[in-house]
Amino acid sequence: MASTAARTRVFLRDDDVGAWTPALAQFIACFRDHGLPVSYQVIPALLTDEAASHLRAIHRDQPNLFEFGQHGLAHEMTVAGKRLTWEFGRERDLATQQQVIAAGKAIMQAKLGPAFCRAVFTPPRHRFDGNTVRALQAEGFTVLSAAAYTDPLRRLVYRLGRTAGLGTLGNRGIAYHPGLRPEAPLRELSIAVAVDDGAPVERRVEDVLAEIAQARSHSDIVGLMFHHQAWDGEAGARFLCDLAKALQALPDCEFTLLSRLAQPPA
């Protein structure tokens, strides 16, 4: 159990990268200008050539501040005629899930080359099952990033699930952050603080800081999730930059990339 006085390693994760938009450019500029590293999670089927060109360039110039992991393939699937906004879980068998992961990986490798972080995978909507984890291992991924929230109810569910040896309940993960998953030896490094849920929202910096403090009381590795499209426009830019300044001022915190958290100590 970590205390808020202990040194905390923090990662920032921005999901749903696809097209090069003003919101994405603004988000990148804000955290880059404040020297804060961000792990961007890319939807391969939506990654445009223009965006890929920008991502390769910024990674080449400042690799310590940027990494680009894989966020599914298309962030949707159709099951029994119904469109779902996730891609992994009990609706698909192991072979199908591995095919989807491999197809996304091929796009990432072709469009991003060395800028593609081949270690990190984030399942859309944090939905997955044991077959997802096994398929990821087969495709060479070493880090699963989903959600490990720290409110009392979910901590209780996680504890009971781990005691029972479960990896998931339905398509919802039992969090093993920051340890190894039970289905296959992937490191789970999941977010505890959702700064947004993908849609535009008004937030107060002090409320986000309070959530970080709560998460730090349970783990010495804390992740924040963003969706850049939620912070488009002047008000969003102000909030992001105010938050970035506040993050820089947090005591006893080290900001790092997801893939580096999974590396053994030197």
N, C-alpha and C positions, 0 to 999 in steps of 0.2 A: 504494500500500500504506500503510495507516494503522498507526501504532504506538499502544500503549496510553496513551501520554502525549498523543496528539492529542485534540482535542475530538471527542466522539462524540455524534451525535444518536440518541436511543433512542425507539422507539415500543412501546407495549404493545397487544396485540390480544387481545380476548376473543371467542371464537367461540360459535356455536350459541345465540344469544339467541332466545327464542320466548315462553314463558310467564313471568309474573312469579312467581318462586319465592323461597323464603328464601335459597337459594344465590346467586341473582342479586342480590337486595337486599343481602346481606352483602358480596359482591364489590364492588359499586358503592360502598357506604359506606366500605369500607376504602381504596380508592384515591382516592376523593373527599376523605376526611378527611386524607390525606397529600398532597393537592394534585398528584397524578400524573394526567396525561391518559390516557385509554384510548379506543381505537377499537374499538367494539363491532360485531360482525358478526352481522346479524339474518337468520334464516331466515324469509322472508316468509310462507310458508304456515302457519307455526307461531306467528306473532306474534299474541297475543291482544289484544283491545281493552283489557283491564286493563293489560297490559304497555306497549302503545303510549301509553296515557295517562301512565303513570309516565315513560316515556322522553321524551315531549314536555316534561313539566314539568321534569325535571332538565336537559335541554338548554337550555330557556328560561332557567333560573336560572344555569347555569354552562357556557356554550357553549365555553369554553376547555378544559374537562376532558372533554367528551363529544362523540363523533360516532358515527353509526349507519350503517354501510355494509351492502351487500347480500351475503348469503351463499347464493347460489344461489336456488332457489325452495322446494323441499321437502327437500333434502338426501338424496334417494333417487330411484331410477327403477327400472322393471322392464324387463328386456331378455330376450326369449326365455323368459319365465316366471320369470326369476330376479331377485330383489330385490337391487339394488346400492345402496350407501350413498354414492354420488356421482352427479352429474348430467351431467357434461360430459366430452367426449373423443370418441374415434373411434367409440363406439357410436351417436352422433347426428350427423346432418349439420348444415351451417351453418344452414339455415332453421329446423330444430327447435331448435337451441341458442339462436338469437336469439328464437324464440317463448317459450322458457322464461325467458330473461333478462328479456324485456319483461313477461311476466306477473308476475314477482317485483317488478319495478320499479314496476308499477302499484299493487300492494299497498302497497309502501313509501311511495309518494307519497300514497296515500289515507289511510293510517293514521298516518304520521309528519309529513307536510307539510314545513315548513321544517327539521325535525330530521333528515330523511333526507339523508345525505351522498351526493349523486348522483355523486361522483367515484370512490368506492372499491368494488371488487368482489373478494370472496374465493371462489374455487371450492371447494365441499365436497371434503374429503379432498385438497385441492391437486391434483385431477385436471383436466386440460384439454388441448386440442390447439390447433392453429393456428386452426381455425374458431371456437373459443371466444374467442380474442383478437380476431378480426375482428368477431365478433358484438358483443362488448363495445364496440368502437369505434363500430359502427353505432348502438348504443343510447346513446352519449354518455358512457360511462365513460372515465376518463383514467388510473386506477391499478389495476393487478392486484397483489393481495397473495397470495402463495403461500408457498413454502419455498425458502430458499437456505442450506442447511446448510454448515458449514465444516470438517467432518471431511475427512481427506486423500482418501478414496476418492471422495466426492461432488465435491470440488473438481476432482479429476482428470476425472471424468465430465463435469462442466460445461465444463471447458476443452476437452476433446476435442469435445464437442458444439458449442460455439461456433465452434471452428476449422472444423468441417464445415458450419457454417451451419444447424444444426438448432435448432428451437424446442422440440421435445419428443421423448422416446423413448417410444413408446406414448402413454399418458396422463400420463406424468411429465414435468414441465417441466425443460428445461435452464435453469438460473437465469441471468438477465441483471441481477439486482439490483446496483446501484440505477439501472441504465440503462433504455433503451427496449427493448421486445420487438422481435424481428425481423419478426414477422408483421404488426404494425400499431403505430403510434407510441403505445402505452400505456407509462407508466412502471411498471416492476416494483419494488415495495417489499415485500420478502418477509422472513419471520421466519427467524432463524438459531438461536434458542433455543426449544425446545419445553419449557415448564415442566411440561406434562402432555400426554397424548394423548387426553384426554377422559374417562378413567376415574379413579376415586379412586386416589391414589398417595401414597406417603410420599417427601418430598424434603427435602434439607438446603439451607438458604439458601446456605451456602458453595459447594455444588456448582453451584448456578445462577450464582453470581457468577463461578466459574471458567469456565463456559461462555460467559458474557458477555465475559470477558477474552479468551478465544480468538477469539470473533467480532470483537471490536474490533481484533485484530491483522490482520484481513483486510478490514475495511470501516469507514468512519466513520459508517455508518448501520446500526444493529443493532435488530432486532425480536424481541420475546418473545411467544410464543403461550400463551394460557391457555384453559381451558374452565371457566367458573365452577362448573359442577355437580361438578367433581372436588374442590372445596374446601368442600363443605357441612359444617356442623357446627363444633364448637368448635375441634377440632384444625386444621381447614382455615383457620378464621379467624385462629388464632394464626400459622400459617405465612405467610399472605398479608400480615398486618400486619408480621411480622418482615422479610419480603422487601421490603415497601414501604419500611420504614425503611432497610434496607441499600441499596436503590436510590437513595434520597435522598442517601445519603452517598457515592455513587460519585464519584470526582474527574473533572472535565472532561467531564461528561455533561449534555446538555440533553434533557429529555423533551418530546415534542411529538406531535401527532396525525398520522396517516398522510397526510391530505389536505394538511396544511401542508408536509410534506416534499416534496410534488410541486410546490409553487408556486415560481416563479422568485424569486431573491433580490430584495429591494426595492431 
